[in-house]
Each structure stands twice: as structure tokens, then as C-alpha cells.
Amino acid sequence: MRAGRRTEIEEITGVLLKWGAGMGLELPRHRALYHLVRALEQTDRTRPPQ
């Protein structure tokens, strides 16, 4: 993410969440990780962290 490249969150955790949903599993920690990374991807990376 620091280099501005796309993460693999959808291909790894997103697929895991879809599989879990198909089996009736909620996977709350994976869902939280997925949403945190997606939110970080949306932040302005041109600004230095504070």
C-alpha cells in the first residue's frame, strides 16, 4: 500500500468471506480485516502519515 500498488485483499480475504458465507460462517475477524484494508486503500496516500 505504501508503494501505491493495489492490495490482494479481494483475491484472498474477499474469497474467504464468500466461501464462509456459502457455508453459513460469519468469520468476524476476517471481515474486520477486509474492511480495514479496504478503508486504507481509499485514503489519500499523497499525504504523509501523521
N, C-alpha and C positions, 0 to 999 in steps of 0.2 A: 504494500500500500504506500509506503514512503516513496517508492520509486515511481508512483503514479500508475502502476500496472493493475489490471483487473485481478481480483482475487478468484479463488476456485470455490468459494463458499456455496454457490448454487450447485456446482457439479458434485460436491462432496456432502455437505450437510443438508442441502436442499433435497437431494435424492434420498438421503437417510430419513428425512422427515416425511417424504412421500411414502416410502416403504413402511415406516412406522404407522402412518395414518391408515394404510391399507390393512395393517394387522391389528388396528384398534389401540395402538400405543401412542401416548402423548409426547414423550421424550422432552420434558420441560427444559432440561439443561441445554440440549442441542438447539431447541427453539430459541432460547435466550441468546446463545452464541450466534446463531444465524442472524437474529435481529440486530444485535450489537454490531456485527461486522457490516451488515447492510447499511446501518446508520453511519458508520465510519466512512464507508465508501461515498456517502453523499456529502461529507463535509468538504469545505474548501481547503484543498491541500496546498494552495499557493501561499497561505499564511503560515508562518512558523508557529509551532505549539507554544502555549503559554504556561 
